[in-house]
Amino acid sequence: MTEPVLAAGGVPVRGGRDGLEVLVVHRRRYEDWTFPKGKRKPGESDEQCALREVAEETGLACALEDELPATWYTGPGDRPKRVRWWRMRVVDGELALPPGEIDDARWVTLDEAAAVLTYERDLEVLRRV
């Protein structure tokens, strides 16, 4: 059995119940819209990975809030991949995209996110925000 790739990410949120927005990112390489996430580094916890990846991909320092449902899928090379997710509150920083993988990021309403997200698995995460 192949060991799964372990990853983590977050759904940064802003606003209140009536005007809640989430941050979605576009990855040029895959031509997809998703939430910021990435692979866990050796010795790193899932929580640390989620915070690091969101900061690296968006420029935003966040705090963990509720854990959201994990997603499982098959990644490149037919390797299983597990992503743990957290709802996140922005505590510092400005939205800034580093050169590389992420070429766009947008704050969108929950309905807009449901319309733009590429993967069905992300919709289940969104429903639990």
PyRosetta script that sets phi, psi and omega in degrees:
from pyrosetta import init, pose_from_sequence

init()
pose = pose_from_sequence("MTEPVLAAGGVPVRGGRDGLEVLVVHRRRYEDWTFPKGKRKPGESDEQCALREVAEETGLACALEDELPATWYTGPGDRPKRVRWWRMRVVDGELALPPGEIDDARWVTLDEAAAVLTYERDLEVLRRV")
pose.set_psi(1, 134.5)
pose.set_omega(1, 179.2)
pose.set_phi(2, -79.8)
pose.set_psi(2, 132.5)
pose.set_omega(2, 176.9)
pose.set_phi(3, -66.9)
pose.set_psi(3, 139.2)
pose.set_omega(3, -180.0)
pose.set_phi(4, -72.0)
pose.set_psi(4, 151.6)
pose.set_omega(4, 169.4)
pose.set_phi(5, -75.4)
pose.set_psi(5, 129.1)
pose.set_omega(5, -179.3)
pose.set_phi(6, -101.4)
pose.set_psi(6, 128.6)
pose.set_omega(6, -177.6)
pose.set_phi(7, -141.2)
pose.set_psi(7, 167.2)
pose.set_omega(7, 178.1)
pose.set_phi(8, -153.0)
pose.set_psi(8, 157.1)
pose.set_omega(8, 180.0)
pose.set_phi(9, -162.4)
pose.set_psi(9, -174.5)
pose.set_omega(9, -176.2)
pose.set_phi(10, -143.4)
pose.set_psi(10, 161.6)
pose.set_omega(10, 174.1)
pose.set_phi(11, -116.9)
pose.set_psi(11, 91.5)
pose.set_omega(11, 176.5)
pose.set_phi(12, -64.2)
pose.set_psi(12, 137.1)
pose.set_omega(12, -179.7)
pose.set_phi(13, -125.8)
pose.set_psi(13, 155.2)
pose.set_omega(13, 172.5)
pose.set_phi(14, -148.6)
pose.set_psi(14, 157.6)
pose.set_omega(14, -179.6)
pose.set_phi(15, 89.5)
pose.set_psi(15, 178.5)
pose.set_omega(15, -178.7)
pose.set_phi(16, -103.7)
pose.set_psi(16, -172.6)
pose.set_omega(16, -178.3)
pose.set_phi(17, -51.2)
pose.set_psi(17, -44.2)
pose.set_omega(17, -176.8)
pose.set_phi(18, -78.3)
pose.set_psi(18, -22.5)
pose.set_omega(18, -177.1)
pose.set_phi(19, -130.8)
pose.set_psi(19, 36.5)
pose.set_omega(19, -177.3)
pose.set_phi(20, -66.9)
pose.set_psi(20, 133.8)
pose.set_omega(20, 174.6)
pose.set_phi(21, -125.5)
pose.set_psi(21, 150.8)
pose.set_omega(21, 175.8)
pose.set_phi(22, -122.1)
pose.set_psi(22, 156.1)
pose.set_omega(22, 179.1)
pose.set_phi(23, -97.3)
pose.set_psi(23, 125.1)
pose.set_omega(23, 175.0)
pose.set_phi(24, -115.9)
pose.set_psi(24, 151.0)
pose.set_omega(24, -178.9)
pose.set_phi(25, -124.4)
pose.set_psi(25, 151.0)
pose.set_omega(25, 177.1)
pose.set_phi(26, -109.5)
pose.set_psi(26, 129.0)
pose.set_omega(26, 177.9)
pose.set_phi(27, -104.8)
pose.set_psi(27, 117.1)
pose.set_omega(27, -177.9)
pose.set_phi(28, -58.2)
pose.set_psi(28, -44.4)
pose.set_omega(28, -175.8)
pose.set_phi(29, -56.8)
pose.set_psi(29, -39.4)
pose.set_omega(29, -176.5)
pose.set_phi(30, -104.3)
pose.set_psi(30, -6.2)
pose.set_omega(30, -176.0)
pose.set_phi(31, 50.9)
pose.set_psi(31, 50.0)
pose.set_omega(31, -179.4)
pose.set_phi(32, -131.3)
pose.set_psi(32, 160.3)
pose.set_omega(32, 172.0)
pose.set_phi(33, -111.4)
pose.set_psi(33, 129.4)
pose.set_omega(33, -176.6)
pose.set_phi(34, -154.2)
pose.set_psi(34, -165.9)
pose.set_omega(34, 174.0)
pose.set_phi(35, -103.8)
pose.set_psi(35, 154.5)
pose.set_omega(35, 180.0)
pose.set_phi(36, -64.3)
pose.set_psi(36, 133.7)
pose.set_omega(36, -178.7)
pose.set_phi(37, -162.5)
pose.set_psi(37, 169.9)
pose.set_omega(37, 176.1)
pose.set_phi(38, -175.0)
pose.set_psi(38, 174.7)
pose.set_omega(38, -177.1)
pose.set_phi(39, -74.4)
pose.set_psi(39, 145.5)
pose.set_omega(39, 178.2)
pose.set_phi(40, -76.0)
pose.set_psi(40, 137.5)
pose.set_omega(40, 176.6)
pose.set_phi(41, -87.0)
pose.set_psi(41, 155.6)
pose.set_omega(41, 178.5)
pose.set_phi(42, -55.5)
pose.set_psi(42, 135.2)
pose.set_omega(42, 178.1)
pose.set_phi(43, 79.9)
pose.set_psi(43, -0.1)
pose.set_omega(43, -177.5)
pose.set_phi(44, -98.0)
pose.set_psi(44, 140.4)
pose.set_omega(44, 175.1)
pose.set_phi(45, -80.3)
pose.set_psi(45, 164.4)
pose.set_omega(45, 176.6)
pose.set_phi(46, -60.1)
pose.set_psi(46, -40.6)
pose.set_omega(46, 179.9)
pose.set_phi(47, -62.7)
pose.set_psi(47, -45.1)
pose.set_omega(47, 178.0)
pose.set_phi(48, -62.5)
pose.set_psi(48, -41.6)
pose.set_omega(48, 179.5)
pose.set_phi(49, -61.1)
pose.set_psi(49, -46.3)
pose.set_omega(49, -178.3)
pose.set_phi(50, -60.0)
pose.set_psi(50, -46.7)
pose.set_omega(50, 179.9)
pose.set_phi(51, -64.7)
pose.set_psi(51, -43.0)
pose.set_omega(51, 179.8)
pose.set_phi(52, -63.3)
pose.set_psi(52, -47.7)
pose.set_omega(52, -177.0)
pose.set_phi(53, -62.9)
pose.set_psi(53, -43.0)
pose.set_omega(53, 178.7)
pose.set_phi(54, -62.4)
pose.set_psi(54, -43.7)
pose.set_omega(54, 179.2)
pose.set_phi(55, -63.0)
pose.set_psi(55, -45.0)
pose.set_omega(55, -178.9)
pose.set_phi(56, -64.5)
pose.set_psi(56, -38.5)
pose.set_omega(56, -174.4)
pose.set_phi(57, -87.2)
pose.set_psi(57, -17.6)
pose.set_omega(57, -174.7)
pose.set_phi(58, -128.0)
pose.set_psi(58, -15.8)
pose.set_omega(58, -174.7)
pose.set_phi(59, 81.3)
pose.set_psi(59, 3.7)
pose.set_omega(59, -175.9)
pose.set_phi(60, -102.1)
pose.set_psi(60, 129.2)
pose.set_omega(60, 171.7)
pose.set_phi(61, -87.4)
pose.set_psi(61, 130.7)
pose.set_omega(61, -175.0)
pose.set_phi(62, -128.2)
pose.set_psi(62, 165.4)
pose.set_omega(62, 172.3)
pose.set_phi(63, -117.6)
pose.set_psi(63, 142.1)
pose.set_omega(63, 178.8)
pose.set_phi(64, -70.9)
pose.set_psi(64, 139.6)
pose.set_omega(64, 170.4)
pose.set_phi(65, -116.4)
pose.set_psi(65, -127.4)
pose.set_omega(65, -177.2)
pose.set_phi(66, -72.3)
pose.set_psi(66, 142.7)
pose.set_omega(66, 171.1)
pose.set_phi(67, -76.5)
pose.set_psi(67, 139.6)
pose.set_omega(67, -179.6)
pose.set_phi(68, -106.1)
pose.set_psi(68, 171.0)
pose.set_omega(68, -178.7)
pose.set_phi(69, -61.6)
pose.set_psi(69, 137.6)
pose.set_omega(69, 174.8)
pose.set_phi(70, -73.1)
pose.set_psi(70, 152.9)
pose.set_omega(70, 175.4)
pose.set_phi(71, -116.6)
pose.set_psi(71, 147.0)
pose.set_omega(71, 177.0)
pose.set_phi(72, -126.6)
pose.set_psi(72, 134.7)
pose.set_omega(72, 175.4)
pose.set_phi(73, -160.1)
pose.set_psi(73, 173.1)
pose.set_omega(73, 178.6)
pose.set_phi(74, -95.7)
pose.set_psi(74, 124.5)
pose.set_omega(74, -179.3)
pose.set_phi(75, -97.1)
pose.set_psi(75, -165.6)
pose.set_omega(75, 179.0)
pose.set_phi(76, -55.5)
pose.set_psi(76, 143.6)
pose.set_omega(76, -179.2)
pose.set_phi(77, 70.7)
pose.set_psi(77, 20.6)
pose.set_omega(77, 179.9)
pose.set_phi(78, 58.2)
pose.set_psi(78, 27.6)
pose.set_omega(78, 177.2)
pose.set_phi(79, -87.8)
pose.set_psi(79, 134.5)
pose.set_omega(79, 175.8)
pose.set_phi(80, -65.7)
pose.set_psi(80, 144.8)
pose.set_omega(80, -179.9)
pose.set_phi(81, -132.7)
pose.set_psi(81, 133.7)
pose.set_omega(81, 175.8)
pose.set_phi(82, -116.6)
pose.set_psi(82, 128.3)
pose.set_omega(82, 176.7)
pose.set_phi(83, -118.5)
pose.set_psi(83, 123.4)
pose.set_omega(83, 171.5)
pose.set_phi(84, -94.0)
pose.set_psi(84, 140.9)
pose.set_omega(84, -174.4)
pose.set_phi(85, -123.5)
pose.set_psi(85, 148.5)
pose.set_omega(85, 172.7)
pose.set_phi(86, -134.0)
pose.set_psi(86, 145.0)
pose.set_omega(86, 165.3)
pose.set_phi(87, -73.2)
pose.set_psi(87, 138.5)
pose.set_omega(87, -176.2)
pose.set_phi(88, -130.4)
pose.set_psi(88, 144.5)
pose.set_omega(88, 174.8)
pose.set_phi(89, -105.6)
pose.set_psi(89, 130.8)
pose.set_omega(89, 179.0)
pose.set_phi(90, -73.5)
pose.set_psi(90, 129.3)
pose.set_omega(90, 179.3)
pose.set_phi(91, -113.9)
pose.set_psi(91, -18.5)
pose.set_omega(91, -179.4)
pose.set_phi(92, -166.7)
pose.set_psi(92, 160.3)
pose.set_omega(92, 174.2)
pose.set_phi(93, 99.0)
pose.set_psi(93, 168.8)
pose.set_omega(93, 176.7)
pose.set_phi(94, -120.8)
pose.set_psi(94, 146.9)
pose.set_omega(94, 178.0)
pose.set_phi(95, -60.7)
pose.set_psi(95, 118.1)
pose.set_omega(95, -178.5)
pose.set_phi(96, -148.1)
pose.set_psi(96, 126.4)
pose.set_omega(96, -177.8)
pose.set_phi(97, -95.4)
pose.set_psi(97, 123.1)
pose.set_omega(97, 176.7)
pose.set_phi(98, -73.1)
pose.set_psi(98, 156.2)
pose.set_omega(98, 175.9)
pose.set_phi(99, -62.2)
pose.set_psi(99, 142.5)
pose.set_omega(99, 178.1)
pose.set_phi(100, 130.9)
pose.set_psi(100, -127.7)
pose.set_omega(100, -167.6)
pose.set_phi(101, -66.9)
pose.set_psi(101, -43.2)
pose.set_omega(101, -176.0)
pose.set_phi(102, -91.5)
pose.set_psi(102, 123.9)
pose.set_omega(102, -179.6)
pose.set_phi(103, -114.3)
pose.set_psi(103, -2.4)
pose.set_omega(103, 176.1)
pose.set_phi(104, -160.8)
pose.set_psi(104, 150.0)
pose.set_omega(104, 175.8)
pose.set_phi(105, -148.6)
pose.set_psi(105, 142.8)
pose.set_omega(105, -176.8)
pose.set_phi(106, -143.8)
pose.set_psi(106, 140.1)
pose.set_omega(106, 167.6)
pose.set_phi(107, -83.6)
pose.set_psi(107, 125.2)
pose.set_omega(107, -178.2)
pose.set_phi(108, -136.0)
pose.set_psi(108, 157.2)
pose.set_omega(108, 174.6)
pose.set_phi(109, -69.3)
pose.set_psi(109, 168.4)
pose.set_omega(109, 178.3)
pose.set_phi(110, -60.8)
pose.set_psi(110, -40.8)
pose.set_omega(110, 178.7)
pose.set_phi(111, -65.6)
pose.set_psi(111, -41.7)
pose.set_omega(111, 178.1)
pose.set_phi(112, -64.5)
pose.set_psi(112, -39.8)
pose.set_omega(112, 178.5)
pose.set_phi(113, -61.9)
pose.set_psi(113, -43.9)
pose.set_omega(113, 179.7)
pose.set_phi(114, -60.3)
pose.set_psi(114, -32.1)
pose.set_omega(114, -179.3)
pose.set_phi(115, -79.5)
pose.set_psi(115, -29.2)
pose.set_omega(115, -173.4)
pose.set_phi(116, -97.7)
pose.set_psi(116, -26.6)
pose.set_omega(116, -177.3)
pose.set_phi(117, -59.9)
pose.set_psi(117, 136.0)
pose.set_omega(117, -175.5)
pose.set_phi(118, -77.3)
pose.set_psi(118, -38.0)
pose.set_omega(118, -169.9)
pose.set_phi(119, -105.4)
pose.set_psi(119, 136.1)
pose.set_omega(119, 176.6)
pose.set_phi(120, -57.2)
pose.set_psi(120, -37.8)
pose.set_omega(120, -178.6)
pose.set_phi(121, -60.5)
pose.set_psi(121, -31.5)
pose.set_omega(121, 178.0)
pose.set_phi(122, -71.8)
pose.set_psi(122, -26.0)
pose.set_omega(122, 179.4)
pose.set_phi(123, -66.3)
pose.set_psi(123, -35.7)
pose.set_omega(123, 177.5)
pose.set_phi(124, -66.3)
pose.set_psi(124, -39.0)
pose.set_omega(124, 176.8)
pose.set_phi(125, -63.4)
pose.set_psi(125, -46.1)
pose.set_omega(125, 179.4)
pose.set_phi(126, -58.0)
pose.set_psi(126, -42.2)
pose.set_omega(126, -178.6)
pose.set_phi(127, -60.9)
pose.set_psi(127, -24.5)
pose.set_omega(127, -176.5)
pose.set_phi(128, -95.5)
pose.set_psi(128, -2.8)
pose.set_omega(128, 179.0)
pose.set_phi(129, -64.5)
pose.dump_pdb("model.pdb")
